[in-house]
C-alpha cells in the first residue's frame, strides 16, 4: 500500500532473523548485559556496561521503556503514563490447537489463506488473524485496566517524534471509537469501524525523510541548542 512494504510475523522469529544477519556481519552481541549509564561529550560517547566502559562513535538509545538513554536526552526521568487499558496477546500453531477441526473456529483458516477478524464491544475489542497461509493464529484483546504501571511507552521527541506521536494518538482515537460505538450505527455505517489507512503514515519514507531533515535539524541544534518540540496532545 502506498508503495510501502509490510511485514507481519512472530516477534521472536523476526528477532532471530535480525540476530542471524548481525552475526553474519561480525557484530559483537552481548546478552545479559546491564547498561547503567551513558555519556556524550564533544570528544566521545559510550556506555558503562557490566562495569566496563565502552566507547564508540555513536550510541543508539534503544534500551526499552526504562531507557537510561532517554533520561540523558530529556534531562529527566520519564514517568509512567497509564492509558487505562491493557492487552492480552497470544500466538500459536493453528493445527496443533485444532482450529481447523472446530466448526466454531475453522473459518479463521478456511482455504489455507490468511484471514483477519475483529469484534468490538464496550471498552473492549478483540482482533484475531491467521498467518502464513493459515498455519499460525495471532490475537489481541484490549480491556480496561486501572492497575498501577511501572513502565512508560512514551518516547523522547526528535526528528520523527511528532509523526510518531500523531500515529499514537490515531490509535487512541480508533480505540475510543470502537469501545464507544453504537452497534446499530456500526451496522448501518460499517466504514466507520474500518482502521484508517492514511497515506501520510503508511506511505511515509522514514529513511528519506531522515536524510532530508537532518541537515536543518543539526544546524538548528548547533546554533541554538536542543529544545523539546511541541507535540500534539490527546483529545
Secondary structure, DSSP 8 states (H G I E B T S, - for coil): -TT-------HHHHHHHHHHHHHHTT-----S--EEEEEE-SS-EEEEETTEEEEES-------TT-HHHHHHHSS-------SEEEEEEEEEHHHHTTTT-TTTGGGGGGG---EEEEEETTEEEEEEEETTTTEEEEEEEEE-----S-------SSSHHHHHHHHHHHHHHHHHHHT--HHHHHH-GGGGS----HHHHT--HHHHHHHHHHHHHHHHHHH-----------
